[in-house]
Amino acid sequence: MTLTIKYFLSLALLVTLFSCASYSPIFDNNKKFIDVGAKVANKDFVECKKEAENYLDQYKLKKATNEARRKAIVGGLFGGLWGLVFGNSAQSIIGGVVGGSIFGGLYGGLSSLGDDKINPDEVKKNYITRCLNRKEYEIIGWY
């Protein structure tokens, strides 16, 4: 393997590991926590975390769709401009618009699927906190 491929794979592994880094709530020592104990509280946390991930997935799809639409329009405009500046016919302008729209839409949809522009950590933490509050736990922070 070449040095470049090894470097890329190492970097990809590090990014994957850091993106999977997790956080956990700090439970207040209230009546519910004392009654059930840390083991049950952590089990409830895992359930709330899964619930949050399932619920928030719907917003990722909506965001990806909106981002694909926006990038398709921008791609179409740039493609048309490129065809206008460097082309010598109406066909090259139309080809630029169509090609730019297709490329922009594909790029927008695929690139935004991995993005989390709704600040998922904070939204997910808020959702999990509310879920645990409904189960009568009190969260005093995160670590």
C-alpha positions as CSV (number, residue, x, y, z in Angstrom):
1,M,0.0,0.0,0.0
2,T,1.3,3.4,-0.8
3,L,1.9,6.0,1.9
4,T,-1.0,8.2,0.6
5,I,-3.5,5.3,0.9
6,K,-2.3,4.4,4.4
7,Y,-2.5,8.1,5.5
8,F,-6.1,8.3,4.1
9,L,-7.2,5.1,5.8
10,S,-5.7,6.2,9.1
11,L,-7.4,9.5,8.9
12,A,-10.7,7.9,8.0
13,L,-10.4,5.6,11.0
14,L,-9.7,8.5,13.4
15,V,-12.6,10.4,12.1
16,T,-14.9,7.4,12.5
17,L,-13.7,6.8,16.1
18,F,-14.2,10.4,17.1
19,S,-17.5,10.7,15.4
20,C,-18.7,7.7,17.4
21,A,-17.6,9.3,20.7
22,S,-20.5,9.1,23.0
23,Y,-21.7,11.2,25.9
24,S,-23.7,10.2,29.0
25,P,-26.0,12.0,31.4
26,I,-25.1,12.8,35.0
27,F,-28.1,11.6,36.9
28,D,-29.2,13.6,40.0
29,N,-29.4,11.4,43.1
30,N,-33.2,11.9,43.3
31,K,-35.8,9.4,44.5
32,K,-36.2,7.7,41.1
33,F,-32.5,7.1,40.7
34,I,-32.1,5.8,44.3
35,D,-35.1,3.5,43.9
36,V,-33.9,1.9,40.6
37,G,-30.1,2.2,40.8
38,A,-27.5,3.1,38.2
39,K,-27.9,0.0,36.1
40,V,-31.6,0.5,35.4
41,A,-31.0,4.3,34.9
42,N,-28.4,3.5,32.3
43,K,-30.7,1.1,30.6
44,D,-33.4,3.8,30.5
45,F,-30.8,6.2,29.0
46,V,-29.9,3.7,26.2
47,E,-33.6,3.4,25.4
48,C,-34.1,7.2,25.3
49,K,-31.0,7.5,23.2
50,K,-32.3,5.0,20.6
51,E,-35.7,6.8,20.7
52,A,-34.0,10.1,20.0
53,E,-32.0,8.8,17.1
54,N,-35.1,7.2,15.5
55,Y,-37.1,10.4,16.0
56,L,-34.3,12.7,14.7
57,D,-33.7,10.6,11.5
58,Q,-36.8,12.2,9.9
59,Y,-35.1,15.6,10.0
60,K,-31.9,14.3,8.3
61,L,-33.9,13.2,5.3
62,K,-35.8,16.6,5.1
63,K,-32.5,18.4,5.4
64,A,-30.9,16.3,2.7
65,T,-33.8,16.9,0.3
66,N,-33.7,20.7,0.9
67,E,-29.9,20.7,0.5
68,A,-30.1,18.7,-2.8
69,R,-32.7,21.1,-4.1
70,R,-30.7,24.1,-3.3
71,K,-27.5,22.7,-4.7
72,A,-29.3,21.6,-7.9
73,I,-30.5,25.2,-8.4
74,V,-27.0,26.6,-7.8
75,G,-25.4,23.9,-10.0
76,G,-27.9,24.7,-12.7
77,L,-27.1,28.4,-12.5
78,F,-23.3,27.8,-12.6
79,G,-23.7,25.3,-15.4
80,G,-25.7,27.7,-17.4
81,L,-23.3,30.5,-16.8
82,W,-20.4,28.2,-17.7
83,G,-22.2,27.3,-21.0
84,L,-23.0,31.0,-21.7
85,V,-19.4,32.1,-21.1
86,F,-17.5,29.2,-22.8
87,G,-20.2,27.8,-25.1
88,N,-21.0,28.9,-28.5
89,S,-24.6,27.9,-28.8
90,A,-27.9,27.7,-27.0
91,Q,-27.4,24.0,-26.8
92,S,-24.2,24.4,-24.7
93,I,-26.1,26.7,-22.3
94,I,-29.0,24.2,-21.9
95,G,-26.4,21.4,-21.5
96,G,-24.7,23.4,-18.8
97,V,-27.9,24.0,-17.0
98,V,-29.0,20.3,-17.1
99,G,-25.5,19.0,-16.3
100,G,-25.0,21.5,-13.5
101,S,-28.5,20.7,-12.0
102,I,-27.9,17.0,-12.1
103,F,-24.4,17.2,-10.6
104,G,-25.5,19.8,-8.0
105,G,-28.5,17.7,-7.0
106,L,-26.6,14.5,-6.6
107,Y,-23.8,16.3,-4.8
108,G,-26.2,18.1,-2.6
109,G,-28.2,15.1,-1.6
110,L,-25.2,12.8,-1.0
111,S,-23.1,15.4,0.8
112,S,-25.9,16.5,3.1
113,L,-26.8,13.0,4.2
114,G,-23.7,12.8,6.3
115,D,-24.0,16.4,7.6
116,D,-25.7,17.3,10.8
117,K,-26.4,21.0,10.4
118,I,-29.1,21.0,13.1
119,N,-26.4,20.6,15.8
120,P,-27.4,17.0,16.6
121,D,-25.5,16.7,19.8
122,E,-27.5,19.5,21.5
123,V,-30.8,18.4,20.0
124,K,-30.2,14.8,20.9
125,K,-29.1,15.7,24.4
126,N,-32.3,17.8,24.9
127,Y,-34.5,15.0,23.6
128,I,-32.8,12.4,25.8
129,T,-33.1,14.7,28.8
130,R,-36.8,15.2,28.2
131,C,-37.3,11.5,27.7
132,L,-35.5,10.7,31.0
133,N,-37.5,13.5,32.7
134,R,-40.7,11.8,31.6
135,K,-39.4,8.7,33.4
136,E,-38.9,10.8,36.5
137,Y,-35.1,11.1,36.4
138,E,-33.4,14.4,36.7
139,I,-30.3,15.2,34.6
140,I,-27.8,17.7,36.0
141,G,-25.3,17.6,33.2
142,W,-23.5,15.5,30.6
143,Y,-20.0,14.0,30.4
